[in-house]
């Protein structure tokens, strides 16, 4: 096995790391991880780090989870991959059926890819192509919220309102339109979060009234806008947006890549808008995009769930009316099997109920450590996502906090001046206390 310095040097020489200015690693060393166990990562220097952000929001039930491991070992002996064009297999069929059931069969058709940005691309293309198939090709523009993030491929950048990701590639992008975010932090004196939501919905209505004839879809991150700094808002906005999209004949795409799979307190964040899938009634989106946690953090997998109406608009004898999109590893059996094992854990362990108590404890501990600190503002939580903003943070705050956190045994990566926590769903009280203690110590160091 290579020494740690050798491994780091080889990585810097050969690996182009994501979302990284590589020159910064002249002063900020890479972390060489050698194994994971539960919520912990172990690096080559012997440090034990609590994974407080679930490794970029993907790991739900801990590293090297025995049940997911066992499912993958079994699948490895049966089928590793087969093309999904003209073929099918048990894991992809069962996963599609189970996800459809979780929506109450309101979104009964699953199209697969490998990453979140690809799911966004699929939903956008599917929406515009659906309108074209229905004789309305002029409906090919898209709306997103200010501060939205839906991926970094060229199509996804059209609905991503994060300048750092978007501006360098602007000449390649057919930009969509942004409408005001319902960010609860924008409340004026006397306003509630629901009031902010209604104000933002009024702006959406104004835009749709003028531009609905050319608009294919509105895409939103339900309840929490992740890359914008864990922006949280009231479900009232989504209820109103759904009604407006119905009125003006515009698709609604729910990007649940980060906020789905239990993160916000329900399996789909949209359940907090329209009620549990088992209950009667409408109000669901036309598309739901999933990725990240759907495979338990094991293998690349993404998918788009779509409604019967959308699916029917492609069902025809003409190939040109088919949805013309593919990926080599679409519906990979191993990734689907990991997802099925993940759904099994949700069902067998009643994870959503257990997470309510876990989230309540996380909130209490955060309030104890940070609620009274003068530097901290907008301490907020939605399910298993908790965040706060740091006043007067220096430009290098995020890097300083991240490095200090490692020294105190926690993996946390602030977004600008926003510190956030998205731990796996297996953390116990002692581990949560360790996470908060490490974050408090890191904050002291980063502000010094």
C-alpha positions in Angstrom: 0.0 0.0 0.0 1.3 3.5 -0.9 2.3 5.9 1.9 0.0 8.7 2.5 2.2 11.4 1.1 2.7 9.3 -2.1 -1.1 8.7 -2.4 -1.9 12.4 -2.1 0.8 13.4 -4.6 -0.4 10.9 -7.1 -4.0 12.1 -6.6 -3.0 15.7 -7.2 -1.0 14.7 -10.3 -3.6 12.4 -11.9 -7.1 13.2 -10.5 -9.0 16.3 -11.4 -11.3 16.8 -8.3 -14.8 18.1 -8.7 -15.9 21.7 -7.8 -12.3 22.4 -6.9 -9.7 25.0 -7.7 -6.8 22.5 -7.7 -4.2 25.1 -6.8 -5.9 25.5 -3.4 -4.6 22.0 -2.5 -1.1 23.5 -2.3 -2.2 24.7 1.2 -5.3 22.6 1.9 -4.3 18.9 1.9 -6.5 16.3 0.4 -8.0 13.8 2.9 -7.1 10.2 2.0 -10.0 8.0 3.2 -9.2 4.3 3.7 -12.5 2.9 5.1 -16.0 3.7 6.3 -18.1 2.3 9.1 -21.6 3.5 10.0 -21.5 7.3 10.2 -17.7 7.3 10.4 -14.9 7.8 7.9 -11.3 6.8 8.7 -8.5 8.5 7.0 -5.0 7.3 6.2 -3.6 9.4 9.1 -5.7 7.5 11.6 -8.3 10.2 12.1 -11.9 9.2 12.7 -14.4 11.7 11.1 -18.1 11.8 11.7 -19.7 12.2 8.2 -22.0 15.2 9.1 -23.0 15.8 5.4 -23.5 12.2 4.4 -20.7 12.5 1.8 -22.4 15.1 -0.3 -25.9 14.2 0.9 -25.9 10.6 -0.5 -25.3 8.3 2.4 -28.5 7.5 4.3 -27.7 4.4 6.5 -24.0 4.6 7.1 -21.0 3.4 5.2 -20.6 -0.3 4.5 -24.2 -1.0 5.6 -24.5 -4.7 6.2 -28.0 -5.0 4.6 -27.1 -3.1 1.4 -23.8 -5.0 1.2 -25.6 -8.3 1.4 -28.1 -7.3 -1.4 -25.2 -6.3 -3.7 -23.3 -9.5 -3.1 -26.3 -11.5 -4.0 -27.0 -9.4 -7.1 -23.3 -9.7 -8.2 -23.9 -13.4 -8.6 -27.0 -13.0 -10.7 -26.6 -10.0 -13.1 -24.3 -7.0 -13.1 -25.6 -5.2 -16.1 -27.7 -5.5 -19.3 -28.8 -2.8 -21.7 -32.3 -1.5 -20.9 -33.3 -0.8 -24.5 -35.3 -3.9 -25.6 -34.4 -5.8 -22.3 -35.6 -5.6 -18.7 -34.7 -7.3 -15.4 -36.2 -7.8 -11.9 -34.4 -5.0 -9.9 -35.5 -2.2 -12.3 -39.1 -3.5 -12.6 -39.5 -3.9 -8.8 -37.8 -0.5 -8.1 -40.1 1.3 -10.5 -43.2 -0.4 -9.1 -42.3 0.4 -5.5 -41.5 4.1 -6.2 -44.7 4.5 -8.1 -46.6 3.0 -5.2 -44.9 5.6 -2.9 -46.5 8.3 -4.9 -49.9 6.6 -4.8 -49.4 5.7 -8.4 -49.7 9.4 -9.4 -46.3 9.2 -11.0 -46.2 5.7 -12.4 -43.4 5.7 -15.0 -39.7 5.7 -14.1 -36.9 6.7 -16.5 -33.4 6.0 -15.3 -29.9 7.7 -15.5 -26.9 7.9 -13.3 -26.6 11.3 -11.7 -28.8 14.2 -10.6 -27.9 16.6 -13.4 -28.9 13.9 -15.9 -32.3 13.5 -14.1 -32.8 17.3 -14.5 -31.9 17.1 -18.2 -34.4 14.2 -18.7 -37.2 16.1 -17.0 -36.7 19.2 -19.0 -36.4 17.4 -22.3 -39.4 15.2 -21.4 -41.5 18.3 -20.6 -40.7 20.2 -23.8 -41.0 17.1 -26.0 -44.3 16.2 -24.4 -45.7 19.6 -25.3 -44.4 19.3 -28.8 -46.1 15.9 -29.1 -49.3 17.6 -28.0 -49.0 20.1 -30.9 -47.6 23.0 -28.8 -43.9 23.2 -29.7 -43.7 26.8 -28.7 -43.9 25.7 -25.0 -40.1 25.1 -24.6 -39.0 27.7 -21.9 -38.3 27.0 -18.3 -38.7 28.8 -14.9 -36.8 28.2 -11.7 -36.4 30.0 -8.4 -33.7 32.6 -7.7 -30.8 30.7 -6.1 -31.9 27.4 -7.6 -29.5 24.6 -8.2 -30.4 21.7 -10.5 -27.1 20.5 -11.8 -24.1 21.5 -13.9 -24.6 20.0 -17.3 -25.4 22.4 -20.0 -29.2 21.8 -19.9 -29.3 21.8 -16.1 -27.4 25.0 -16.0 -30.3 26.7 -17.8 -32.3 26.3 -14.5 -29.4 26.7 -12.1 -29.1 30.2 -10.6 -25.7 29.9 -8.9 -23.3 32.3 -10.7 -20.2 30.4 -9.8 -21.4 27.4 -11.8 -23.4 29.2 -14.5 -21.4 32.2 -15.6 -18.3 30.5 -17.0 -20.5 28.5 -19.4 -23.1 31.1 -20.1 -22.4 31.2 -23.9 -23.3 27.5 -24.1 -26.5 27.8 -22.1 -30.1 28.7 -23.2 -31.0 30.4 -19.9 -34.4 30.0 -18.4 -36.2 32.6 -16.3 -35.9 33.0 -12.5 -38.8 34.1 -10.3 -38.4 35.2 -6.6 -37.5 32.5 -4.1 -39.9 32.1 -1.1 -36.9 32.0 1.2 -38.3 32.4 4.7 -35.4 34.6 5.7 -36.8 37.3 3.5 -39.7 37.9 5.8 -40.4 41.6 6.4 -41.5 42.8 9.9 -44.7 41.1 10.8 -44.6 38.6 8.0 -44.6 34.8 8.5 -42.9 32.3 6.3 -46.3 31.6 4.7 -46.6 35.3 3.9 -43.3 35.2 2.1 -44.5 32.2 0.2 -47.6 33.9 -0.9 -45.7 37.0 -2.0 -43.3 34.8 -4.1 -46.3 33.0 -5.6 -47.8 36.3 -6.7 -44.7 37.0 -8.6 -44.9 33.6 -10.2 -48.5 34.2 -11.2 -47.5 37.5 -12.8 -44.9 35.8 -14.9 -47.1 32.9 -15.9 -49.9 35.2 -16.9 -47.6 36.9 -19.4 -45.5 33.9 -20.6 -47.4 30.7 -20.1 -47.8 30.2 -23.8 -44.1 29.7 -24.2 -43.4 28.0 -20.8 -43.0 24.2 -20.6 -42.3 23.8 -16.9 -41.5 25.3 -13.5 -38.7 23.4 -11.7 -38.3 23.7 -7.9 -36.4 22.1 -5.1 -39.3 21.4 -2.7 -39.0 23.0 0.8 -35.2 23.4 0.8 -32.9 25.0 -1.9 -29.6 23.2 -1.1 -26.7 24.9 -2.9 -28.2 28.3 -2.3 -27.3 27.8 1.4 -30.1 25.5 2.6 -32.8 28.0 1.9 -36.0 26.8 3.6 -39.5 27.9 2.8 -43.1 27.2 3.6 -45.0 24.5 1.8 -47.7 27.1 0.9 -45.6 28.2 -2.0 -45.7 24.8 -3.6 -49.4 24.4 -3.1 -49.9 27.7 -4.8 -47.4 26.9 -7.5 -49.2 23.6 -8.3 -52.5 25.4 -8.7 -50.9 28.1 -10.9 -49.2 25.5 -13.1 -52.6 23.8 -13.5 -54.3 27.0 -14.4 -51.7 28.1 -17.0 -51.0 24.6 -18.4 -47.4 24.4 -17.3 -45.6 21.3 -16.0 -44.3 21.2 -12.5 -41.0 19.4 -11.9 -40.0 18.6 -8.3 -36.3 18.2 -8.0 -36.0 15.9 -5.0 -32.4 14.8 -5.7 -31.2 16.3 -2.4 -34.4 16.7 -0.4 -36.1 13.3 -1.2 -35.6 10.0 0.4 -36.6 11.2 3.9 -34.4 14.3 4.2 -37.1 16.7 5.0 -39.2 14.5 7.2 -41.2 12.5 4.7 -40.0 10.2 2.0 -40.9 12.6 -0.7 -40.7 16.3 0.3 -43.9 16.8 -1.7 -45.9 14.7 0.8 -45.7 17.8 3.0 -47.5 19.7 0.2 -50.2 17.3 -1.0 -50.4 14.9 1.9 -49.2 11.2 2.1 -49.5 9.3 -1.1 -52.0 6.9 0.5 -54.5 9.8 0.9 -56.9 10.7 -1.9 -56.5 14.0 -3.8 -54.3 15.5 -6.3 -51.7 18.2 -6.1 -48.6 16.1 -7.0 -46.1 17.4 -9.5 -45.9 16.1 -13.1 -42.3 14.9 -12.5 -40.1 14.0 -9.6 -36.4 13.7 -9.9 -34.5 11.4 -7.5 -30.8 10.6 -7.1 -28.2 10.9 -4.3 -29.8 8.9 -1.4 -31.9 6.6 -3.5 -29.1 4.0 -3.7 -28.2 4.5 -0.1 -25.0 6.3 -1.2 -23.6 3.2 -2.8 -23.8 3.5 -6.6 -24.6 6.2 -9.2 -28.3 6.2 -9.9 -30.9 8.8 -10.8 -34.4 8.6 -12.2 -37.4 10.7 -13.2 -40.9 9.7 -12.2 -43.6 11.0 -14.5 -47.4 11.1 -14.7 -49.6 9.0 -16.9 -50.5 12.1 -18.9 -46.9 12.8 -19.8 -46.2 9.1 -20.6 -49.3 9.0 -22.8 -48.1 11.9 -24.9 -45.1 9.8 -26.1 -47.0 6.6 -26.7 -47.3 6.3 -30.5 -46.3 4.3 -33.6 -43.9 7.0 -34.7 -40.3 6.7 -33.3 -39.9 10.5 -33.5 -42.6 10.8 -30.9 -40.7 8.5 -28.5 -38.6 10.0 -25.7 -35.2 10.0 -27.4 -32.8 9.8 -24.6 -30.5 7.1 -23.3 -27.5 6.3 -21.0 -25.4 3.1 -21.3 -25.9 2.2 -17.7 -29.7 3.1 -17.6 -31.4 1.0 -14.9 -28.2 -0.8 -13.9 -29.2 -3.9 -11.9 -26.6 -3.4 -9.1 -27.6 0.2 -8.5 -31.3 -0.7 -8.6 -30.7 -3.5 -6.1 -28.9 -1.1 -3.8 -32.0 1.2 -4.1 -34.3 -1.7 -3.3 -32.2 -2.6 -0.2 -32.5 1.1 0.8 -36.3 1.0 0.4 -36.4 -2.2 2.5 -34.6 -0.4 5.3 -37.0 2.5 5.2 -39.9 0.0 5.5 -38.4 -2.5 8.0 -37.0 0.2 10.4 -39.9 2.7 10.0 -37.2 5.3 9.3 -39.5 8.2 8.8 -41.0 7.9 12.3 -37.6 7.2 13.9 -36.2 10.3 12.1 -38.7 12.5 13.8 -37.2 11.9 17.2 -33.7 12.0 15.7 -34.4 15.4 14.1 -35.9 16.8 17.3 -32.8 15.9 19.2 -30.6 17.3 16.5 -32.5 20.6 16.7 -32.3 20.7 20.5 -28.5 20.1 20.5 -28.0 22.7 17.8 -30.0 25.3 19.8 -27.9 24.5 22.9 -24.6 25.0 21.0 -25.5 27.8 18.6 -28.9 29.4 19.5 -27.4 32.1 21.7 -24.2 32.8 19.8 -24.1 36.4 18.5 -22.4 35.3 15.3 -25.2 32.9 14.4 -28.4 33.9 12.7 -31.3 32.1 11.0 -30.9 28.8 12.8 -33.3 26.6 10.8 -34.3 23.0 10.3 -36.5 20.9 8.0 -36.4 17.2 9.1 -32.8 15.9 8.9 -31.5 19.1 7.4 -30.3 21.8 9.9 -28.4 25.0 9.0 -27.4 28.4 10.3 -25.8 31.5 8.8 -22.7 33.2 10.2 -22.6 37.0 10.5 -19.6 38.9 9.1 -17.9 35.7 8.0 -14.5 36.3 6.2 -14.2 35.3 2.6 -12.3 32.1 3.4 -14.7 31.1 6.2 -15.9 27.9 4.5 -12.3 26.6 3.9 -11.2 27.5 7.5 -14.3 25.9 9.0 -13.9 22.7 7.0 -10.2 22.3 7.9 -10.9 23.0 11.6 -13.7 20.5 11.6 -11.4 17.8 10.4 -9.1 18.5 13.4 -12.1 18.0 15.7 -13.3 14.8 14.1 -16.2 16.0 11.9 -16.7 16.3 8.2 -18.7 19.5 7.5 -18.4 21.7 4.4 -20.1 25.1 4.7 -21.7 26.7 1.7 -20.3 30.3 1.8 -21.3 31.5 5.3 -23.9 28.8 5.8 -23.0 25.9 8.1 -25.3 22.9 7.6 -25.8 19.4 8.9 -27.2 16.4 6.9 -26.0 13.4 8.8 -26.9 9.8 8.0 -30.1 8.4 9.5 -28.3 6.2 11.9 -26.6 8.8 14.2 -27.2 8.3 17.9 -27.2 10.9 20.6 -23.5 10.6 21.4 -22.6 10.9 17.8 -24.9 14.0 17.4 -23.2 15.6 20.4 -19.8 14.9 18.9 -21.0 16.5 15.7 -22.2 19.6 17.4 -19.2 19.9 19.7 -16.9 19.6 16.7 -18.9 22.2 14.8 -18.7 24.6 17.7 -15.0 24.2 18.0 -14.6 24.6 14.2 -16.7 27.8 14.3 -14.4 29.3 17.1 -11.3 28.5 15.0 -12.8 29.8 11.7 -13.8 33.1 13.3 -10.6 33.6 15.2 
